[in-house]
């Protein structure tokens, strides 16, 4: 006859009153956890192209090397890559249309 393992005893109550417990601090280690974690969510089509963490990192390093090379030759300003602002584009188009009018 096989011996069966006893079922684990669940000592947890269904509800705890944390206000009555002394010494507990909410979020005590949250900053430590955030420092060690860097999670970025990527879209499914990007995940298909770069299936591993290593593939994503290599591709991004390549983009950085390219941007640094272009900056060193004077092709780009020395700042982070940012999308063009729509407001700036609208302002430029208004200025150019005014100049064309005369």
C-alpha positions, 0 to 999 in steps of 0.5 A: 500500500502506498503512503500518501502525503498529508495535505499542507496545512493552510495557516492563512486567514481569509482576511488580515487586519494590517492596521493592527499589525505593528512595524509594517511599512507599505512599499518599504522595498519598492525603490530597490525593486524598481532599480533592479528592474527594467521592463519594456513592452514591445509590440507583437510585430517587433517581437516576431522580428526580434524573438530574443532579448539578445536580438533586441539589444543587438539591434538597438546597439546598432541604431545607437552606433549609427546615430553616433557615427552620423553625429560625429560627421555633423549629420545630426545634432547631439541630442536624443533621437526624438520624433518631430513635433507636429506643432513645429511642422505646422508652424514651419508650414505657416511661415513658408506659406506666408513667405510665398505670399510675399 
